[in-house]
């Protein structure tokens, strides 16, 4: 099973969720999801073996 903290499919779903939340006027949840996405990207770049097989 392949495990990666950062997954492009999940990033796409999170971006869609942020857009929907902003369209509905829910700013705080959208900001929280956006910050989590940024944290995942930063952690993935720093991780030497991202996407390794368990």
Number of C-alpha atoms within 10 A of each C-alpha: 5 8 11 13 12 18 14 9 9 12 16 11 11 17 16 12 16 20 14 13 17 15 11 9 11 13 12 11 14 20 14 12 16 17 12 13 17 13 12 16 16 12 14 17 11 10 11 9 10 16 14 10 9 7
